[in-house]
Amino acid sequence: MTSLSLPYRATATQACAWLAQQTGTPWTLARLLEQGGLPYVWLDYSEAWAELFHDGVTRYAAPVVFIGDKEHLASGADDVWLRFTRDSGNLAIELKAPGLRVPLDGLHFQERDLLRLLKELQHPQPAEAELDKAPVVLPSALKGLGREQILIAFAGVGKVDLDAGMASGVGIFGDDGARVRKNSRGGKNSHLWHPVTLAFGLHDVHRVPMAHLKKAFATQPLLREWKADWLESLRLLGE
């Protein structure tokens, strides 16, 4: 069997085929994302997305780091949806709604990242103490927290009126961001909120200190099910 070469910038198909040959098991884009693969989308400069490009930069590989955007890919979508990424200066940035959508064939994985992933698979590190590990719950399996729960979980994190923000119905991170859906009870304040997305909105939009948000996820029982998502997002964003 001919050994497959790994391109410097591999498409999802190329990356999965190479990993399948190296590991002897089938790989899909969903599995690649689940195992920590970091995809990028190469973008040429345009006025519409000028905020992603620092002075002098005309082409840039934007990473797909937002959990919601990765879920979109893992679901089998035929395009890439970027709503939250890092700009060419490596700063976290929320794209203006509804975000940037590009064809799926524009998605690439870097050779160095895939080589590192393979090394981690072949030589796994000893697991940390079980007491320090958060329960592993897929983001799609979690609905969100209600208004009262959010107020308790993020009480005192910063000088922002969370109650007023949620009551307005607009949300902290846009209608399709932290506000997930209405819960089954209905009523005036019946929306559910995604704590991880809301936390990044509090930090980026309202300048709530990241240290305060980290403490909330580390200590608040209401946020326990989202701790794994929070830590993974921090890792991807280099926080």
C-alpha positions, 0 to 999 in steps of 0.5 A: 500500500502506497504511503500517503504524504501529508501536505503542509496545508491538508484539506479535511479529506487529506487529513482524515485519509492520512490519519486513517493510514497512520492509525489503522482506524477510520477518521471523519471530520467530526472525529478529527475535531473531537480529538482536538484537530484545529482547522483554519480557513484561508481568507483574502483581504476584503473590506467586509472583514477588514477587522480580521487583518492588521496593517499590511496583511492581505491573506490570513488563516483564520482558526475555527475555535468557537465551539458552536462553529466546530459543532456546525462542522461536525454536524456534516454541514457543507460550509464553514461558519465563522462567528468567533475567531482570532484576528491576524494579531492573534486577538479573539474577535466576534464577527458581526452577525450572521458571521462569515460562511465559506465553502467546506473545501476552504477548510485546512489543517496544518501539518504541524498540528496533525503531526502533534495530534498523531504523536499524542494518540500514539504516546498518550500522557498519563491521565490527571487525577479524576477529582480534577477532571470535569465531566465530559458532556457534549455541547450539543447535549446541553441546553443552557441555564435559566435567568435565575441560574445565570444570575447566581453563577456569575454573581459578582464577576464584574460591573455589568447588569446581567439581569437587565441585559437578559431581560432586554431579550437582546442578549450579551453576545447577540440573539444567536449567541449566548441566548440559546432558546426558550425553555419549556416553561415559557413566560417572560424570562424563559430564555436559556443561556449558554454559559461559555458563550456568555462568559466570552461575551462578558469578557470581550464586550463588557471587559469583565476580567478573565480571572473572575470568569475562570473562578466562576467556572472553577467554583460554581456548581451550576457551571460544572457541566460546562467546565470541560467546554470552558477549559477547551475554549480557553486552550484553543484561544491561548488563555 
